[in-house]
Amino acid sequence: MSSAEKRSDPSEKAAGPAFECRSVTVELLHKFSRKRIIEDISFLVRSGEFLTIVGPSGTGKTTLLRAMGGLTPTASGSVLVQGKQLDGPPDDVVIVFQDYSNALLQWRTVAANVAFGIERALDRREIEKRVHGALALVGLENNAEDYPWQLSGGMQQRVQIARALALRPAVMLMDEPFAALDAMTKASMQDELLRVRDRTGTSFVFITHDIEEAVYLGDRIAVLKGSPGRIEQIFEIGLPAPRDQLSTRQLPKFLEYRYAVHQAIGRGYA
Amino acid sequence: MHKNSFIARINWPGTAVFVFVGLAWEAAVRSGLLEYEYLPAPSAIGLGFGELASQGILAPDIAHTLISVAIGWTVAIVLGISLGFLLGLSPTARRYSLASIEVLRPMPGVAFAPVGLLLFGFSLKTEMVVTILPVLWPVLVNTIGGVTGVHQRLYDVGRTFRLGRKDTILRIILPAAMPPIVVGARISLGLALVLAVVAEMVGNPDGLGYGIVREQQALRPDLMFAYIVTVGFIGIALNAGMLALAEALFPSFRQLRGGQ
């Protein structure tokens, strides 16, 4: 995993932020009044970085991600993608949703789902190449002609990830993508995602309410707290790469980070 | 269709009941258990088919009815799908027109037969007046339901992949709404046959519907039943054809078949 080592070298990250939130506030219409969901959110996402965002439910994690993806307008503040201010869904950013069965096009085969985001922009050979490459990255080369409803939940979520990867985005925004998966599938998907990041250099913003997942995956963790949600703290996670489900999770540092994030979120939240 | 799968798809117990009822009917008529002057045995109906076919009047009658079904159904689904999209996509259009639809929908199409007769006389146009309106509803209502029922997440997907309005309609909404639209079109097709036959009985003296009335008035119940059975078989064939077409066009439609 030479690319992983390269990536963990801090000097490689100095290429400038892939993504930036500057004092982002989002208000949504709620029963005839505007309700402030998130407030004054500022952070950077470095190029190739894996940023996880944790927080209890109701702190506006999904709202934040939708604002970053251009699906929800901000009330104030700005979101910048590679230095350009965002209005509407940006070119190089794609969202992976939690509810894969709703987010996949059930009438299309796996390959046609993966081609969805690129089929209008590229010629056929390039599309085939990218679809094949994206399916290989998530280990679904042999399911190209299946329909999503013939696959297990974990495989369906892989299809959605492959569909996002085929676009070769600079940033992938993931909204609790593994929340509906069983523990074993979840663990292998986590490792797969880290491998994808190492191979492609894509930046990830990954929302979860699972603290261990956040620590395991993250280069940094942003803790979202309160209502309206604010960034409570940002942790720099100095765990060695590549991460490993068994050994990484047993490192004293892993447990320390886990404890610290728990503390930051507050007691009563497991 | 693979031959084995065709044989596997035949409902043998159902077929057995059908054959048994036919045999019982035959036996009851022959033994005098059922004694009506104008109730023929199945064998007599079978001979009636032969008579109609040899006179060369069955085929043109079938052709006429099929053509009016085809015209009525095509007009209805084109209208129904386009109106359904308009209403499904525009809450304003829905607000203005749903009340009218709910008023018009329960109206029996046959009630318009006298109107058609006054306007167009005994003609195919009269047949269309009776056919099109009732046939429109299932496909219209199902299209509205299909379009409004597209999951919000699919719109999010369209937006995160930066689809324009046209692509969102063609590549997300249309295919996502297709299963209910196909179901509506299938119901409409069955209705189109019923209404075409009714229209031929009361309005346009042509086709299978008129054949039924004509043979009834000629006191030829065997021929009359032959016409009725023909209508039944056409109904079965149209339904099967529609299902096959839906499966050929949308391979994922198979998952909807379930209890078919």
Boltz contact constraints between the chains, C-beta under 6 A:
constraints:
  - contact:
      token1: [A, 69]
      token2: [B, 160]
      max_distance: 6.0
  - contact:
      token1: [A, 71]
      token2: [B, 156]
      max_distance: 6.0
  - contact:
      token1: [A, 71]
      token2: [B, 159]
      max_distance: 6.0
  - contact:
      token1: [A, 89]
      token2: [B, 159]
      max_distance: 6.0
  - contact:
      token1: [A, 89]
      token2: [B, 160]
      max_distance: 6.0
  - contact:
      token1: [A, 89]
      token2: [B, 162]
      max_distance: 6.0
  - contact:
      token1: [A, 94]
      token2: [B, 160]
      max_distance: 6.0
  - contact:
      token1: [A, 95]
      token2: [B, 160]
      max_distance: 6.0
  - contact:
      token1: [A, 97]
      token2: [B, 153]
      max_distance: 6.0
  - contact:
      token1: [A, 102]
      token2: [B, 151]
      max_distance: 6.0
  - contact:
      token1: [A, 102]
      token2: [B, 153]
      max_distance: 6.0
  - contact:
      token1: [A, 103]
      token2: [B, 153]
      max_distance: 6.0
  - contact:
      token1: [A, 103]
      token2: [B, 157]
      max_distance: 6.0
  - contact:
      token1: [A, 107]
      token2: [B, 175]
      max_distance: 6.0
  - contact:
      token1: [A, 107]
      token2: [B, 252]
      max_distance: 6.0
  - contact:
      token1: [A, 117]
      token2: [B, 161]
      max_distance: 6.0
  - contact:
      token1: [A, 147]
      token2: [B, 252]
      max_distance: 6.0
  - contact:
      token1: [A, 149]
      token2: [B, 255]
      max_distance: 6.0
